[in-house]
Amino acid sequence: MFLNKRDLKKLMRYALLLYSILIGLGGTISIVSAILIIPKEELPYLIEPFVVMGIFVYGSCAIALFIRAKFFNREKIK
């Protein structure tokens, strides 16, 4: 199956959106479940790893959405 340039761009748009949704949802679920499982006395010591994990997860989602918006514009694909 050969993909032309337009189909490849549409596929990349969908892939970037799906990545943002799934990784954002997975990151949120993992952070919330870790906060619920970890005892309350240990949470102040683990705030820095949670912040780093949040920056990585949500930052990569934001970058993917930015790339999708700037480089794979819907009007250019049609």
N, C-alpha and C positions, 0 to 999 in steps of 0.2 A: 504494500500500500504506500503510494507516494503522496506526500503532503506538499501542497503548494505553499507559498509564502503567507498567504492570507489565513489558511487553516492553521499553520504553525503559530502565527501570532494569536489567533483565537485560543488555541490550546494553551499557550503561555499565559494568557489572561486568566483562563479558568484555573490553571495550576497555581498561579500566584494567589488567587482568591481562596482556593481550597486550602493551600498551605497556611494562609493567615487565619482562616477559621479553625482548622484542626489544631494547629500548634497553639493558638491562643486559648482554645477550649481545653486542650490537654494541660497547658501550663497553669491555667486557673484551677482546674480540678486537682492537680498535684499539689499546688501551694495550699489550697483550702484543706485538702485531706491531711497534709502534713501538719498544718496548724491545729487541726482537730485531734490528731493522734498524739502529738508531742505534748508532754506535761507542761502545764502553765509556768512552772518554775524554770524550765529550760528555754523558754521562748526568747527572753532578752539576749541570750547568748547566740541565738541562731538568726537574729534579725538581719545581720549582714549577708549570710548566704542566701536568704530569701530575697533580699534586695538585688543582689547580683543575678540571681536566677530570673527575677522579674524583669530586670533591665534586658537581659539576653533574650528572653522569650518574647516580650512585648516589643522590644526594639527590632528584632528580626521580623516580626509581623508588620510593624510600621514601615520598615524598609521595603518589604515585599509589596505592600499597598502603594508606597510611593513610586516604586519602579513600575507597577501596573498602571498607575495614573499618568505618569510622565512619558513612558516609552511605548506603552501599548494602548494608546488612546483609541477609543471606540470609533471615532470619526475617521481616523487614518486607516483602520482595518477594512471598512466597507468598501 
